[in-house]
Amino acid sequence: MMLFLVNLVYIVIEIYVLIVILEVGLNWLIALEIVNSDNDAAKKLSSLLCRFTEPAYKHLRKYIPPIGGLDMSPLILIVGVHLIASLLGSLFGSF
């Protein structure tokens, strides 16, 4: 039962990392004007992804300012989430 819960948490973590990567990719596509920011589908997808990621970014941005104009909070969030996953793996068994 405990292994099931740990695996479930790991799956949720991986889905969250995928959401962060999708959000960063979409923001880059909009910034590079590959995707039109006035597109309704892009606006809805960006809004949906931001609802998942912005609470975590908000806390990270308090302590980590942009470096050279780049927001490093998605990278730090991904690394932090993977560290948590590896700690869970070492505490409760491998995945």
Protein Blocks (a to p, Z undefined) as FASTA:
>chain_A
ZZmmmmmmmmmmmmmmmmmmmmmmmmmmmmnomacfkbmklmmmmmmmmmmmmmmmmmmm
mmmcceehiafklmmmmmmmmmmmmmmmmmnopZZ
